[in-house]
Amino acid sequence: MRALVTGGAGFIGSALVDRLLTEGHEVDVVDDLSTGSGANLDAARQAGGRRLTVHQLDIRSPDVVDHVARQEPEVVFHLAAQAAVPVSVTRPVYDAEVNVVGTVHVLEGARAAGARKVVYAASGGTLYGDPDPSRLPLDEGNGRAPLSPYGITKAVALDYLAAYQVLHGLEWAALALANIYGPRQDPHGEAGVVAIFARRLLAGERCRLFDSGRNTRDYTYVDDVVDAFVRAADRGSGLLCNIGTGVETSVNELYATMADVAGVPGEPTRGPARVGELARSALDPGRAKLHLGWTPWTDLRAGVTEVLAYFRG
């Protein structure tokens, strides 16, 4: 298979590139390196040789359409995004340019290339909003109720995917991702609390817990998520599938687990909730199990152990 991965120098994207190359596929990476890193692809370059090409392009540019068309991928994995909720609140136009206009550019390129399928990285918690906690873990029938510009743009992209299937016969699958964590995640960005905690714990710095650590998320390990993307290349057409564990974990619980694994004593500082962020979130992976044959297998303690080992070097 010839695959194209947007956002392929990011932490999830680069892990997906590694997996695709390991399975013998040809991979073209498109990334503007604004949040991704060329270093994330070092292992891929060594392993992939001529089966890997990397192009520094911003998906907001119309040039992306021609590039995707020239590469003629069979499957496009679209992971490039503006992914920080606080940034979407303060810079909603920029957020829409990347997540809506950029997605249309990628879809136009895939259509022109005659691609068979687009596999899209949707967002789980932000897509469904802040529902009645009794409904957790949420399934895909919960309905869209985004509470931030980021959530809105990711929801709009699903409508474009459906339209391109009707208008152009371009197959798609969308993965509503829970809170993904793992090696290579940026500890300096707005997203990625596991990476942020890992860096601070190992540096002997105090961690700050927003909403006093009461908010919950569904923490899902990156290798499990990559497996879902690979499966979605051939399954789940026309479906949105939740990719999560179905388990709520509070930030207090996450911190306690990480501090214990790191062997670091001490209490974190606590602050108020941030604007636009959800109070609780967990995703039911039942549809992914049925249609993708996917289930998560990495428990939280094992996953954060891998993250801490990565940041220790």
VENPESUL-V911520 format. One record per helix or strand. SS is the DSSP state (H for helix, E for strand). FROM is the first residue (numbers start at 1). LEN is the number of residues. Records with the same first field share a line. If there is no record, write none. Layout:
BEGIN
SS->FROM-LEN ; FROM-LEN
END
This chain:
BEGIN
E->2-5 ; 26-6 ; 52-5 ; 75-4 ; 117-7 ; 138-1 ; 171-7 ; 179-3 ; 208-2 ; 216-2 ; 219-3 ; 239-5 ; 249-2 ; 269-2 ; 283-1
H->11-12 ; 38-14 ; 63-9 ; 85-6 ; 92-22 ; 125-4 ; 133-3 ; 140-3 ; 149-20 ; 193-10 ; 210-4 ; 222-11 ; 251-12 ; 286-7 ; 300-13
END
